[in-house]
């Protein structure tokens, strides 16, 4: 019976299986999981708003007519600025992939400026509506004010958080330490903020 000697074992080479490239980076995967939770959050808020409206639509309409009017047109213009920021962010991502880092940095800065303008206008809008009397308990007929501040405020917090992620991305890009995975994760966060807003605008301001 043949025996395996020490020399035979030394001559054997350990063969490691080839590692498959990751389809999605760790940062991007983490962001996708986070955004899945956030989609559920906004879906819950939208469902609650829809149900309350459906329970007594006449009372809801009376409450809307009794409260200060929302700045539909001005917010529509502000919404265009936010949507434009999403397009600029996509151009920045394309430039980064082409290793045009200077152009990517400039486009990223434009994205953040548009985002700051959007958030600043929303804050200005809130101050004006509060002065006009719209509060969490502005009407006893239906909780219109409560839903407005809850839903729009929740989106505003996400916009601020996403701007923070973009600022961190811009800092790493300037230092030359930004990876595609990290850039992609921050971009996904901002895309979420941009794409969820038209739905909220339609449900809160128009419907």
Secondary structure by P-SEA (a helix, b strand, c coil): cccccaaaaaabbbbccccccccccaaaaaaaaaaaaaaaaaaaaaaaaaaaaaacaaaaaaaaaaccccaaaaaaaaaaaaaaaaaaaaaaaaaaaacaaaaaaaaaaaaaaaaaaaaaaaaaaaaaaaaaccccccccccaaaaaaaaaaaaaaaaaaaaaaaaaaaaaaaaaccccaaaaaaaaaaaaaaaaaaaaaaaacccc
